[in-house]
Amino acid sequence: MNVGMYLAVAAGGAIGAMLRYAVAQVTAVGMFGIAGPMATLAVNIAGSAIMGLVASGFVLPEAWRGFLAVGLLGALTTFSSFALDAGALFQKQGLAMACIYVGLSVCLSLASFALCFWLVRMPS
């Protein structure tokens, strides 16, 4: 167990969570009158761009990679991790596997959200 790596990830996660909250506050009334879509769009784009830099082989010590990729970006947006996984699948297993992963991720995540939402809101 590498305590230093755990601390780096925890510190990055704390900062990423605060950044995510700050972006939501700045975009408090977005295009749809709510913070969610615009804040989510902003952090997903920024987080994916930064993850692209990290994954490209940008030279960083291991603890800094944990701080940035797992901690900060993981708390700021999980979409950056999703983009990294899709990119890795594309590189290692091709376009078809990457498309299957993206399609299943989006469709099953939305379906599970809708099912649980419906179960809670379902009339008695």
N, C-alpha and C positions, 0 to 999 in steps of 0.2 A: 504494500500500500504506500503510495507516494503522497504524503501529507501536503507537500508543497503544491502538487498539482491540484489536489482537492481545494486548497485555499485559493489558488489562482482561479479556478473555475467558479468558486463561490463569490469571489470579489467581482469577477466579470459578470456573473449573474445578477448580483445586486445592482451594479451600475446599469446593466442592460434593462432591468425591470424599471428602474427609475427613469431611464431615457424613454422607454415605451410609454410610461405614464405621462411624461412631459410632452411627448408628441401628441398624445390624446388631448391634453389640456390646451395646447396651442391650436389644435384643429377642432376645438370644441363645437363649432357649428360648421359642418362641412357642406358639401354639395347636396346631401340628402337631409340636412337639418340635424344630423347626429354625428358624433365624433368617430364612431367605429369605422365606416368604410374608408374615409380619407386618411385616418391615422394608420389603419392597417395597410393600405396601399403604400403610404410613404415608408413605413418601416420595412415592408416586404421588399420594396425596390432597393432601398439603401442597404439593408441587411444582405440581400442576395449579391449586390455589387461587391460589398466588402468580403463576403464569403468566397466570391470568385477570385479575388486577390489572394486570399489566404490559401485556397486550394490550388492556385496556379503554380505553387512552388515558391512563393514569396518567402524568403528566408527569415524565420523567426525561431527563437529558442522554444523548446517544447512547452514550457510553462506559459509562455506568451501565446502560443497557439491554443492552449487550453483556455486561457483567460478570454481570448478573443472569439474563437470559433465555437467553443462549447458554452462558455459562460455568458459573455456579453451578447453575442448574436443569438444564442439559444434563448435567452430571456427577452431580447428585443423582438425577435421574430423566429418562429420555428420554420417559416417558409424558406429561410436561407438554408436550413438543414435539408429540407425537402428538395430544394434546387440542387444542392450538393449531391444528394443521393441519386437524383434523376440524371445528373451529369455523369456521375460515376458509372451508373448502369449503361448509359449511352456509350461511354468509352470502352467498357469492358464486355458488354453483351449486345450492344447494337441498339438501333433506333426502335425496333419492335418492342424489346423488353422495357426500354425507357418509357415508351408510350403506354404500355400496359400498366406500368407502375404509376404513372401520372394519372391515367384514367381511373384506375382502381382507387388511388388515394383520394382523388377529388370526389368521385361518385359515392364511394363507401363512407367517406367522412360526412358528406352532406346527408346521405341516407340515414346514418346513425344519429346525426343531430336531429333530423326530422322525426325519426321514430321516437327518440326519447322526449323530444318536445311534445309530440302528439300524446305519448303515454301519460305525461304529467298533466297536460291540458285536457285530456279526454274527459267528456262529461261522465259523471257517475251513473 
